[in-house]
């Protein structure tokens, strides 16, 4: 089953190349970015994550982490300001 699927995919890729559907794409001619974190993730989830990242969308966990970092930074500034206050 896997070999037949691989052949089907390869035929579809070759067809798209022949029809010019894969030329002029963003990033064409540049190497793919290898994300070592994706090695242990389901392929579909890895692809979804890349699409979301390229679109500027963040999963909720990352949004929370980003807000948390911002609040921590603000608190550090307040503490430093208070320590400088005579």
SULRA-V219321 format. One record per run of one state. SS is the DSSP state (H for helix, E for strand, - for the rest). FROM is the first residue (numbers start at 1). LEN is the number of residues. If there is no record, write none. Layout:
BEGIN
SS&FROM&LEN + SS&FROM&LEN
END
This chain:
BEGIN
-&1&1 + H&2&17 + -&19&17 + H&36&5 + -&41&2 + H&43&13 + -&56&4 + H&60&25 + -&85&2
END
